[in-house]
Amino acid sequence: LDMLVPMKCLQQALHTFQNDIH
């Protein structure tokens, strides 16, 4: 059940990372 939180955090970080590159 604790795995859902890090996944959301990772997804958010990924979006920020992609936005930073472009």
Backbone as CSV, one residue per row, in Angstrom:
resi,resn,N_x,N_y,N_z,CA_x,CA_y,CA_z,C_x,C_y,C_z
1,LEU,0.839,-1.204,0.000,0.000,0.000,0.000,0.873,1.253,0.000
2,ASP,2.081,1.103,0.524,2.971,2.261,0.609,3.627,2.556,-0.736
3,MET,3.419,1.675,-1.694,4.097,1.852,-2.982,3.394,2.883,-3.859
4,LEU,2.139,3.171,-3.539,1.373,4.094,-4.375,1.898,5.523,-4.226
5,VAL,2.353,5.854,-3.025,2.825,7.229,-2.788,4.105,7.533,-3.565
6,PRO,5.139,6.703,-3.439,6.380,6.954,-4.189,6.146,6.981,-5.696
7,MET,5.202,6.188,-6.160,4.927,6.156,-7.592,4.408,7.514,-8.050
8,LYS,3.497,8.074,-7.259,2.952,9.385,-7.617,4.052,10.433,-7.578
9,CYS,4.914,10.321,-6.589,6.022,11.274,-6.451,6.948,11.153,-7.657
10,LEU,7.205,9.920,-8.061,8.102,9.677,-9.185,7.497,10.242,-10.470
11,GLN,6.182,10.033,-10.645,5.515,10.533,-11.840,5.604,12.055,-11.898
12,GLN,5.392,12.681,-10.746,5.457,14.146,-10.691,6.871,14.612,-11.041
13,ALA,7.857,13.931,-10.493,9.251,14.297,-10.761,9.561,14.121,-12.245
14,LEU,9.021,13.076,-12.838,9.269,12.820,-14.252,8.700,13.955,-15.099
15,HIS,7.487,14.388,-14.766,6.864,15.480,-15.515,7.699,16.756,-15.393
16,THR,8.156,17.027,-14.179,8.966,18.234,-13.970,10.268,18.115,-14.752
17,PHE,10.837,16.929,-14.757,12.096,16.699,-15.467,11.914,16.937,-16.967
18,GLN,10.840,16.387,-17.531,10.589,16.546,-18.962,10.341,18.010,-19.297
19,ASN,9.606,18.700,-18.428,9.310,20.113,-18.671,10.589,20.935,-18.613
20,ASP,11.513,20.522,-17.752,12.765,21.255,-17.593,13.637,21.104,-18.840
21,ILE,13.555,19.953,-19.481,14.404,19.686,-20.647,13.939,20.499,-21.855
22,HIS,12.659,20.512,-22.075,12.134,21.195,-23.267,12.221,22.704,-23.144
